[in-house]
Amino acid sequence: MPEPESPVSFPPAFLWGAATSAYQIEGAVREGGRTPSIWDTFSHTPGRTAAGETGDIAVDHYHRFREDVALMAELGLTAYRFSVSWPRVQPTGRGPAVQVGLDFYRRLVDELLSAGIKPALTLYHWDLPQELEDAGGWPERDTALRFAEYAQIVGEALGDRVEHWITLNEPWCSAFLGYGSGVHAPGRTEPAASLRAAHHLNLAHGLGTSALRSVLPARNSIAVSLNSSVVRPVSQDPADLAAVRKIDDLANGVFHGPMLHGAYPETLLTATETVTDWSFVKDGDLRATNQPLNALGLNYYTPTLVSAAPSAAKGPRADGHGSSDHSPWPGADDVAFHQTPGERTEMGWTIDPSGLHELIMRYTREAPGLPLYITENGAAYDDKPDPDGRVHDPERIAYLHGHLSAVRQAITDGADVRGYYLWSLMDNFEWAYGYGKRFGAVYVDYATLERTPKSSARWYGEAARSGTLPPVEGV
């Protein structure tokens, strides 16, 4: 009779968290002096979101945060990653803070700490104050300067209580989905502007890191969360490998090059020279961007499969980032995207835990000695309550088991991974998809806003309490 497999166990200090973002959960968009963000404007523009849905109410976390923290504590979470709404704190993106806005986050942090949950604060999760977009948005250098001022304001207010800080969440989406394909706010379709936006997001990260360092206690950790892609070729043909190089530069090197190494990849500059001359990169920008970090956040969902495009069918194919006639990949019209084989989530994204292991090991080499956190990983499924009101989601349990096993294998292979944040704590407003995609471990009835932990939440909570992965069966 074979011996039973040993349980997959994690280091004792490993953080077991869940993640959210302000616009997706808070609601209360007109309370406490908050003004519109680009996502308020975008979601209220006809045709931009599924069924015209908005984050006006979302899941009303602004009024229900104590209930939500109590739920996290009940589940056994040890960490919670949330984002601050820039227009709630600094409504015009300039000038002094609105204290009532900061007070909300003070109360949230105090509630988390009293429940024994470590807060991890993300400064920017896509909700740029509309007034800054009206002045040009991320393609303009001034937005990076404004971000540094905002970072200092929040750092001064919460630095005594929040240890883990993240400057930006997924700047690739902000730059290339917001200003390239237009499927995210602010919905612009300007390839050159998307590259300018990427650079000024890099600069904002660097200036914001310096601003935080000037006000935070030395013990605090500063990181950035990148949705770096695992890019694979359809074949080993040199043309397909060249396609991988191009997309890897546009997905990964455009951010980790300046942030970690102080330079853009030369191959990126060459590949995009027909789009822009990069004259917006000023002397000193790359030094300002290349600030020492205390950790690096990695967000992962699915790998990317590419090839050279046949001349008759150039342009993005099935890149997994929404439907648009415009490419989020400037200078890559000669690359084709392919659906990877295998089981898929409700988003149409292939489930492949090996990609997460590959990503972790890549950044273990890319940034040796830098601790890593998985700051987002999760799956959307068409979850529905049973007649008895319970929500069973065995597919998500299997997804989590597979990806957490990949994290543990990476730790065994020498990676310094210190925590995992499930996306998402609860069902919420899923950007342009509205409320049609459920990523939460906690089910939300959008009519009543009642929260119901799914079976995956119980499974994940058991993992958090024990430090080992429960079996997939029998939950």
N, C-alpha and C positions, 0 to 999 in steps of 0.2 A: 504494500500500500504506500503510495507516494507521500512524502512529508508535506504538510501544509505550507504554503508560501509564507515567508515572514512578512509581517505588516510593514508597509512603507512608512517610515518614521522620519520626522524632521528635527532639526536642531531645536533645543529648548527655547531659544530666544526668537525663533522665527515668528514674524508677525502674520496673523490671519485676519485679513481685512476685507472690506467691501468698499466700492467706490461709487460716487455720484457726481453730477455737476449741477451748478446753481440753476441755470435756465431750465434744465430738464425736470427739476423736482420742486423748486421753491414756490412758484406762483407769486402772488402778492406783488405783481409787477408795477403797481402804481402806489404802493404804500411806502411810508418812511422816506419820502423824497426821491425814490428810485425813478430814473428816467429811462426811455427806451434804449435798448441795445440793438445791435444789427440783427439779432435773432427775433426781437419783437417786430421790427420793421419787415423783415423777410417773411416771417410766418403770417403776417397780416396782409401780405401781398398776394392777390388771387393767383392760384396756380402753382405756388411755390412749395406748399406742403400737402401731404395726402389729406383729402377732405377739408382742406383749409384749416386744419387744426393748429393750435397755438399753445404756447407755454403760459398763458395768462393765469391759469389755476394750477396746471401741471398736477402734482399730487399733494399740493398745499403743505409742503414741508415747512414753509415759513411759520405756519401756525401750529404745526403738529410735530415739531422737531423733538420735543421731549418724549412723545410717544414712539418716535422712530429710534431715538437713542435707547430707550428702554427695550425695544425689540432687538436691537443689536446686542445689548447686554444679555438678554434672555437666550439669544442664539449662541453666545460664547465668543463673539468677535473680540479681538484684541486691538484692532486698529480700524480707523475709518478715514477714507480719503474723500474730501469734499472740495468744492471750489468756491471762491468768493466771487460774488457778482460785482464786477467793476462799477457798473452804473448805480448799484445800491450804495456803494461806499463813496464814490466820486462821480456824481451824476453827469457832469459834462466832460469827464476825463481830464479835468484841470482843477487846480485850486485845492482848497482845504476839504477834508473829509466831512461827510454828513455823519455825525456821531450816532444817530439812531440806526444808521446802516451798520456801522461797526459794532454797535451794541448787540445786534442780532447774532453776529459771529462770536462775540464775547460770551453770550449766553449759551450758544451751541457748544463752544469749546469747554466752558465750565461744566456743562452737562455731561459731555464725553469724559472729561477727566474724573468727575465724581463717579462715573460708572466703570472706571478702570480701563477706558478705551483710549488708545493713543490717537490724537488727531494728526492727520497729514493734510496740509493746506496747499491747494493749487491756486495760484494767483490768477491764471487766465485759462479758462476753458471756453473760449470762442465768443464771449458776450461783450464785444467791444462797444463802448458807449457810442450811440448813433452820431453824436456831435463830432466825435473824432473821425468817423467814416465820412461825414459830410465835408470834413476838411481834407479828405483823401485816403484815410484809412491806413492800413499796413503798408501799402506801396510808398507812403511818405515817411521820411526820416523822423519827423517830429513825433510820430506815434510811438517810436521806441523811447524817445526822451520822456514822453508822458507816462509810459509804462514804468520807467524807473522811479518816477515820483510816486506813482500809485503803490509800487512795491515797498517803498520806504514807509509810506503811510500805514499800510497793513502790518509791516514788520514792527513798527513802533507800537502799534496797538496790541498785537498778539504774540510778539516774540518771546514774552516771558512765560507763555503757557503752551505754545506750539513748538515742538522740537523738529518736526519734519516739514520742510518747505519744498514746493515744486514751482518753478517759474511758469512754464508753459505746458499745456497739454496738446500733444499732437500738432505741432506747428505745420506739418505737411498739410493737414486738412485745412487749417486756416488759410494758408497761402494758395494751395493748388485747387482745392474744392471751392474755396471762397472767391478767388480771383481768376481761376483758370477755367474750370468746367462750369462754375456758377451753380452747382447743385447745393451748396451751402451758402449761408449769409457771408457777404452781402449780395451774392448772386451775380458777380461780374465775370465776364468772359474775355479777359485780356491777358494773353500769354506773357507779354513782357512785364505787366504789372504783377503777375503771380511770382515771378522771379525777384522783382523788387521787394514784394511782400516777404518772401522767404528770407531775404537778406536783413530786412528790418526786424523781423521776428528774431533772427539770430542776434542782432544787435540789442534788441530789447532784453533777451535772455541774459546777455553779458552785463549790460548796464543794470538790469534788475538784480542780478546776483551781487554786483558790487554794492548796490544800494542796500540790499538786505544785510550784507556783511557789515555794513557801517552801523547797523542798529541792533542786530541779533546777538544774543549771547554766543560765545565761542562754541558752546556745546551743540548748537543747533546744526542740522543737516540741510544743505541746499542741493536740489537736484532738478532735473528736467525730465519730462515724460515724452519719449519719442515713439511713434508708431512705425518703427523701422520694419521694412519689408524683407521677407525671406524670398528672394527672387531666384527662380530656377529656369533653366532652358528646356525647351521642348526636345532638343537634341544637342549633341556636341559639335554640330556644324559651326564653323567660325562665325558665320553670320548670326546664328542664334546666340552664341556666346557674346558677341558684340551688343546684341539687344539686351542681354542681362546686364552688361556693364553700364549701358545708357540708363536703364531703369533703376539700377542700384544707385547710381549717382544722383538721380532725381528724387528717389525715395529716401535715401539714407545719407549719402555723402554730402548732400547740400546742407544738412544740419550737423551731422557728427563731425564733418570735416572742420568747419569753423569752431564748433563748440569744444571739441576734444583735441584738435590738432592745430587750430589757428590758420587753416587754409582751406579753400575750396579745391576739390579734385580738378586737376588740369583737364581731365577727360570731360568733366561737366562743362567747363568753360568753353571748350572746343565744340562740344555737341550743341550748345545753345547759342553760338555766336551769330546765327542768323535771326535769333529772337531778340537778343539784347547785347550791348557791348560791355555790360557790367560796370559802367562808369559811375553807378550809384555807390560802389564800394569805395569809401574814402580812406585816406591814410589814417591808420589807427583803429579802424573798425574791427579788424580781425584780432588785434591785440585785446580790444575791449570785449569781444565775444568770447575769447578763449580764457575764461575764468576757471580756476580750480574748483572742482565740484566735490561734494562729500558722498554722492551716490548718483546713480543713473536709473531712471525709470524706463521700463520697456513695456509697451502695449502690444499684444499679439492676438490675432484672430484666425488668420488663414494665410497660406503661402500664395505667391504670385508666380504664374507660369507664362513665359513669353517666348516669342520667336521673332525672327525677321519677318516683316509683313510682305506678302506677295505684292508686286507693284500695283495690281488691280484692286487690292483690298487694304490699303494703308490706313493707319489710325487705330485708336484703342479698340480692343475687342474684349468684352467680358472682364473688365478690370475690377469689378466688384464695388465700384464707388458711385452707384446710381446712374440713371439714364440721362444723357446730355448729348447734344450735337457737338459739344465743345470738349476738347481734350484737357485733362488735368496734367498732361505730360508735355510741357513745352519742348519743342525740338525733337520729339520722338515719334513723328508721324510714320516712321519706317519700322515701328515695332507693333506687333500684334499680341494681344492678350488672349489667353485660353483658359477655359474652365478646367480646374484641376480635377482629376477623377476622385471618386469616393463619396461617402455619405455627407450630406450637407445640412446646415442649419436652416432656419426659416428665412435667413438673409440670403440664402443661396451660396453661403461660404462653405467651402470644403473643410471638414474636420480633420486636422492633421497635427497631433501633438508633437511629432518629430520636428516640425517647423519651430516650435517654441524652444526645444532643446538646441536646435541649430542656432537660433537667434541668441540665446544666452551664451553659448560657447563662442560665438563670433565676438560679442561685446566683452567677454572675458579676455579675448586677445586684443580687441580694439582699445580697451581702456584697462590695462592690467592694474590690479590693486584697487579698482573702484568698486565699492559694493553695489550690487544690483537689486532692484525690486521689480517684481512684475506688477505694474501699477494698473493694468487692465487686462482681463482675459475672461471670456464668457461667451454665451450663446443665446440666441433668440429662438424660442419655440412657441408654437400655438397653444399656450397653456389655457386650460379651462377647468373650472371647479367641477368636482363630482357632485352628484345629487346631494351628498351629505356635506358639501361645502369645502371639502379638502381638495388640494391641488397636487396631483402627482405628476412629477416630471422626471421620469427615469432617464430620459435622453440627456438632460442636463447633468444628472449625477454621473452618468458615464463620461460625458464631456469633461467634467471637472476632475474625475478620477484619472482620466488619461493625461490631461495637461498638468495636473499636480504631480503625477508620476514622472513626467518629463522634467519638471523642475527639480524633483529630488534626484533624478539621474544626473542632471547637470551639476548639482551640488557634489554628488559622488565623484563626478569627473573633474572637480576642482574649481567650480564656479562659486563665487561668494554671493549667493542669493539670500537675502535676509527677510523677504516677506512677499506676500501675494495678496493682491486686491481683486476680488471677484467683481466683474462688471455684470450686473449692477446690484446694489442692495435691493432695489425694488423696481418694478415696472414703472416706466416713466415716458415722457415725451421724447421720442426717438428722432429728433431733428426733422428732416424732410419727410420721413416716414410717418410723422404724427404719432398716434397712439397704437399703430397697427403692429408693432414689433415688440414683443415682451422679452427683455433681457433679465428681468429681476429674479432674484432668489425668493423675493416676497411678492405675492400676487396682490395687485391693486385693482379693486372694483372701481372703475372710473366714474360710475354713477354715484356711489356712496363714499368713495375714497377709503373704504375699509381695507386694512392690510391683513393678508393671510399668508403666513410662511408656507412656501411650497416644500415638498419633501426634500428637494435639493438644499434648502436652507437648513433643515434639520440635519441632513447628512454633513453639510459643510461645518455646522456648529459642532457636531461630534468630532470632526477632524480637528477643529480649532482647540477644543478642550483636551483632546488626547494627544495631539501632535502626531497622530498617525492617520492614514486614510482608511476609513471603514470600507467594508466590502461593498460592491455595487449592488449586489442582490440583497433583498430582504429589508430594504429601507421603506 
